[in-house]
Amino acid sequence: MIQNLRQLNLNLLVVFDALMREQQLSRAAEQLHMSQPAVSNALARLREQLGQPLFTRTARGLVPTPQAVALHEPIRQAMHLLQLALGPQAAFDPSRPHTFRLAMNDYAQGHLLPPLMAHLAHIAPEVSLSVTDVPAEALPRALAAGEVDLAIDYLYFDHDDLRYQPWIEQSLRVIGRAGHPAFRGGLTLARYEAARHVSVQPRAGRGSPLEIVLGSARVRRQVGVWVSHYLGIPAIVAQTDLLGVVPTPLADAAARVHRLAVAPMPLPMPDVQVSLIWHAQQDRSAALGWLRGVLGALPQERVR
């Protein structure tokens, strides 16, 4: 193990990061614009300096050892911080190819992503997005490690290094199958409590905004099925007597497809605040500043 950082050639960490991501010598060499023998030699030197086995060679490629897996996260985060601190902070040019890494849940991908992509196609056709659904509990770490540039979510984390920019507010609606008796003459709180429900699993150890309001109002609710995503709820309620609560745009769109009954919540429910979330180390990023500006200027009627 390294006792003094002066013993370590930091260029070898760049090779290590590429090998961890690609897990193939040839692909890592191509990404680094190096020859395969040069990459293999760099790996041998790093293994010697660290005094640890890092990969096992198999017919399919390189398999990281547990030691390599444990090393990769802090090394990757340190490299990301160095790149942000020492790299050039030139103005972002949206006419050149650039990929942003976004974290969005299934509903955001289905409802908010299409108008954003349509807008980008007009103003910055060379800009692309890599979108993933990061588990809520892993989101702060993914932002800190630079695995994600920006998250679009309603969650709030009590982390001093996270930044929030309010973006849109969305109301919620109750949905059920057409002809569901709970909607006859208007959905009341008593009928809502008497019904069985489909609901989204708690995220990051906390309930959704709906769960928080229901808990505060001491509303009793019997959940028949918990799901991990919003987009499956309309199809479930269309074929059962379960009720679901989803954002209004999803309720309106699903009502047309599945012939659903839609009603306002039968108790006061504030709109859900959706924010843009990023890490403080990205505050100086001209590229991310540009994207946040684009999102902020996106016509609200297209994302509500």
N, C-alpha and C positions, 0 to 999 in steps of 0.2 A: 504494500500500500504506500502511496505517495506521502512522505512526511514533510516535504517542502515543495510548494507549487513551482519553484524555479526549476525543479527537476522535470516538470511536465511540459511537453510540446503541445500547446493548445490547438494547433492545427490537427492533431490526432483526434481531438474531440469532435471536430467537424466530420471526420471520416466515421467515427463511432456512431454519431447521430444518423448519418446516412445509412449505415449498415443496419442499425436498429429499425429504421423505417422500411427499408427495402428488403432486408433479410436475404439478399442475393448479391453476390460479389459483382456480377456484371451490371446489374441495375444501379447499384451504388456508384460504381465507377463511371457509368454514363451520366448520372446526375451530377457528379463532382467534376466531370471533364478530366478524368484521370484514367490511366491504364489500369487493367485488372492487377497486373503484378505490383504496381505502385500502391494500390489500395490494400492488397494482401500484405505487403511489406509494412505499411502504416499500422495495420491491425496487429501484426506481430510485435512491432515496437511498443504499441500501447499496452498489449498484454504483458510485455516484459516490464514496462514501467509501473504498471498497476500491480503486477504480481498475482493476477487473477485470470482464470479462464473466462472468456467472454462469450464465445460462440461454440457450438458443436456443429460440425459439418455433417450434413445428411444429403441424400439424393435429391431432396427438394430445395436445398439451400442451407442457410445458416440459421440455427435455432439458438436464441439468446439463453445464456445460463441465468439462474436466479440472481447471481451477482450483477450481471449486465442489466437485467430488468430493474433492479434496485438503484443502479447508478444512473439510468437513462433520464428519469424524471428531473432530478436536480440539475443534471448537466444540461438538459434541454432548456430548462427555465433560465439557467445562468447565461446560456448562449443567446436566448431571446432578449434578455435584459441588456446584454452587451451590444447586441445589434441595434436596439432602440437608442441606447445611450451614445454610441459611437458612430452609428451610421449616418449618412447624409439625410438632412431633413428638407429636401428640396420640395417645391410645390408639387402637388399631385397632378399628373396629366391624365385625365380620363380618356384621352384618345388612344392611349397605349394599353396593351394587355395587362390586366391585374386581376387577381383572384382574392376576394374577401371570404373569410370563413365565418359563417353565422351559425348561431344556435337558435333553433325555433322548434316549438312543439308541433304536433301534427296539425292542430287547428291553424296555427300561424302559417305553416307551410301551405295548407290548402286554401286559406282565405287571403292572407296578407302577401304571400310570395308572388302570386300571379300579377297583381297590379305593379308591384315593384319591378319585376322582370320586364314587363311591358314598357315601363317608364325608362328603365336602363337601356332597352333596345333603341330608344329614340335619342337619348342624350349621351350614352357611352356604350356603343355596341361591342367594344373590345373588353369591357369589364364583365367578369363572370363571378358567380357565387358558388361556394361549396357549403352546403347547408346540412346540418346534422341535428338530431334530437338528443342533446346531452342530458343525461339524468340530472335532475335538479340538484341533488346533493353534490354532484361533481362539477357543477357550473362554476363556482368561484375558483376552484383549482384550475379548470380548463382555461379560464380567462387569464389567470395569473401566469400560467405556463405558456401562453401564446398559442395554444391549440385552437382557440376561438378568438376572433377579433371583436365580435359584437354579439350580444344576446338580445333577443326581442322576447320579453316575457312579462308576466304580471307579478312574478315573485320579487320579494325584497329580502336581501341578505344584509345582516348587520356587520358589514366589513368596511373598515375605513378606506381601503384601497379600491373599492368599487364605486363607479360613477353612474348616475342615473339621469336620463333625459326623458321626461314624460312625453309620450308620443300620441297615443289615442286613448279614448275611453269607450268602452262597449258595454251595453246593457245585456241582461240575461233574460231568457224566455223559457217557460215551461212548455215541453212538447209531449204529445201522446198520440196514439193512433186515432184516426178519424172515427167518430162515434163513441169515443171513450166517455163513460158516464160522468167522470169528474169534471168535464168541460161544459156540461149541459147547464145553461143559465148562468155561466160564468164560473171560473175556477175559484173556489173559496179556500181559506186556510184549512178548514176542517176537512175538506175533500182531499187537499194536498197531503195532509198528515195521514189520512186513512188509506191512501194508495201505497203501493210498493214502487220502488224507484230503482233506476240504474244511475250510478254515479262514478265519477272519476276518482281513481286512487289518490290518497294524499301524496303530496310531493314535498321533498326535502324535509320530511318529518312534520309537516304542517298541513292543515286542510286547505282546500281551495277557498277563494273569497266567498263562495256560496256556503261552504261548511262553517266558516267563521260567523257569518250572519245568522245562520240557522242556530248555531250553538248559543250565540248571544241572546237570541229571541226565545231560546228554549223550545224550539220547534221539534217535535218528535217525528222521526222519519224512519221507515223500514226499508233498507236497501236490499233488493233482491240479487243484484249483481254489481260488483265493482269492476271497472275497466280501466285500462291504462291510457286510453286516448278518447278525445271528444268525438272524432269523426265516425266512430262506430255506434254512437248512441242513437241517432235517428233510425237506423235500420232495426235496432233492437226494439225500440218502443213501437215501431210500425207493426210488429208481429206479436206483440204481447200487450198486457195491461199495465206494464211498467210506465212510469213517468220519468222524464229526464229534463235536466236544465242545461242549456247550451247558450253560447253567445247569439245575440239576435240575428246577425247575418247568416249564421249556420242554420238557425231555426227557420228563417224565411226561405232559404234555398232548399232545405230538406223537406219543408212542407209541400213544395211543388213536386218534388220527386216521389215522395212516399205518401202523399195525401195525409198530412199530419194536422192535428189540432194544435194551435199555438195560443198561449195566453201569457199575460204579464205575471210576474211573481206575485203571489197573494199576500205579500208583506213588503214593507219598504226595503228596497235593495239598492244600494249605491252602484253606479256604474263601475266596472272593473278598469283600473288604470294599467295600461300596457306601456312599458318603458323600454328605451334603448339602454343597455347595460354594457359597460366596458371597464377595463382595469385602468388604474391611474397611470400605469407605465405607458399607456397608449395616448395619453393626453397630448403629446407632441406629434403624434402621427398625422401627417397631412392627408394621407389616404383615408384614414378612418374619419377625420374631420370632414372630409368631402362627402363621404357616404352618409354621415349623420345629417349633414345639411340637405342631401338629396331626400332622405327619409322625412325630415322635418318639413320639406317643401312639397312632398307628395300630396296631391289634392285629397283632403280628408274624406270626401264622399266616395273615394275609390277604395278606402280601407275600412270604412265603418259598415 
